[in-house]
Amino acid sequence: MARPDDLQSWHDDWSGLRVLVLGLGVTGFSVADTLAELGCRVAVAAHRPDDDRARILPVIGVELIELESGESVPPRFDELDPELVVVSPGYRPDHPQIVWARGRGVALWGDIELAWRVRDKVAQAAEWLLITGTNGKTTTTQLTATMLQQDGRRVAPCGNIGVPVLDAIRDPAGFDLLVVELSSFQLHWMPTAGPGAVTPLASACLNIAEDHYDWHGSAEAYAAAKAKVYANTRLACVYNLADAATMRMVEDAEVHEGCRAIGFGATVPGPSDVGVVDDLLVDRAFLDERRTSALELAELADVAAAGLATPHGLANALAAAALARAAGAAPASIRDALRRFRVDAHRTELIAVESDIAWVDDSKATNPHAAASALSAYRSVVWIVGGLLKGVDLSPLVEAHARRLRAAIIIGVDRDAVRAVFARHAPALPLFEVEAHETEHVMPTAVRLAADVAQGGDTVLLAPAAASMDQFIDYADRGNRFAAAVRQHLEGEAHDDGPSSAGPPRA
């Protein structure tokens, strides 16, 4: 039987290959299901596995190794003697199970490498567009897919967005294009050379900011993982004109001959860019006369109607337009897609406006870069901030935006660190802390405190700049609880004149 590195197609002989899958989340299950379909001998190791997935595994012929609390490498691993270990994205490189596999010289793949190797299950394998960045990945992935669908293509947004790439490549109907959102974790495990190296049609890193340093170990390691998105790109490397780090990534990338660097930004574009002229999104990259003219793609009003009127929202729209144009979408498809698109919940989502005070949910702002973009969109802010900081420093964020803050409401387990930052950079700012430990009390308390201090013209903004898992299930749970608390508060404080129809005041 071929060794793992020789397996480069769905149609190769995978039967009997001994594979250990680490993790049984959505991605881990898709890996196990795929390998079982290929005829491999598969075992999955997981702590506290999801009940539904655990019940399905024996039905598809996969063994479950349910790890005890604190157990890292059980004896069963040695008994299995795997030829291949497939790692779920969240596993750190120094995890004991990874160290064990490396010590045995076992091949280590991520789900993206496996998906690339078996992408030819259908007759015509789909082209891949890759998207990463600290912020904006999901919106840009969804919007790029919408633009290409509007152009008449069969497209699947997949990857870190929630639909595993392996599920997309096994769809019997097949697709023309996969728009693949990649986390820094997935990119860490993705090779840039050899038979498992992805060769995308186009790729984009939207931005780079402080995030996940606790996982990667350093800013340099995090950026290096993100930079892998550009490796082996064939047609277009899309980068952010406002983020020099993304330009350097493109300059340093090993790409196919003829691949072009395409910039995007909310400025008048150069001859290889997508940008803004007056109130129009325009393309000066994908037309023959790009040195002397530009193609109109959409109006800024179309971007605003999609819920993308913030600076980062506009950047996401421009990046998506560049990727869609790289894949051949017509300008009219860009415009029509923006007109039908609506941004997901918890991304600068307006919850209510009452007494000229806007309540905005940007719970998806799980790091300082995302929070900065949200803060910059409003003139006067009562800021609900804090949570699990993941080793990042809020000092630059607070220093940059202190002038627009009315007050700050601090939540989360890392309140001491957040309070210290305000003491250094905004000592006169009114601070309030939510000391409640029970999840159900956090947002009602935060909303009450915010309401006490907010004035007409203010925006009460939930943009925590921190992860949510200290007190909530995830960022969506945090945002939903905020919205519910806002509505409950406003119902209890009903005003005679009713809610205003105006939106939040922009910066």
Salt bridges, closest charged atoms under 4 A:
ASP5 OD1 - ARG117 NH2 3.45
ASP33 OD2 - ARG170 NH1 3.17
GLU37 OE2 - LYS121 NZ 2.63
GLU37 OE1 - ARG170 NH1 3.20
ASP52 OD1 - ARG55 NH2 2.22
GLU63 OE2 - ARG76 NE 2.92
ASP78 OD1 - ARG104 NH1 2.91
GLU79 OE1 - ARG76 NH1 3.26
ASP81 OD2 - ARG18 NH2 3.42
ASP81 OD1 - ARG104 NH2 2.74
GLU83 OE1 - ARG18 NH1 3.49
ASP94 OD1 - ARG92 NE 3.23
GLU113 OE2 - ARG117 NH2 2.83
GLU127 OE2 - ARG234 NH2 2.85
ASP151 OD2 - ARG153 NE 3.20
ASP167 OD1 - ARG170 NH2 2.98
ASP176 OD1 - ARG154 NH2 2.93
ASP211 OD2 - HIS212 NE2 3.46
ASP211 OD1 - LYS390 NZ 2.68
ASP283 OD2 - ARG325 NE 2.78
ASP302 OD1 - ARG339 NE 2.99
ASP336 OD1 - ARG335 NE 2.94
ASP344 OD2 - ARG347 NH1 3.94
ASP361 OD2 - HIS346 ND1 2.54
ASP416 OD1 - ARG419 NH2 2.79
GLU433 OE1 - ARG415 NE 3.05
GLU433 OE2 - ARG419 NE 2.48
ASP458 OD2 - ARG406 NE 2.92
ASP477 OD1 - ARG481 NE 3.03
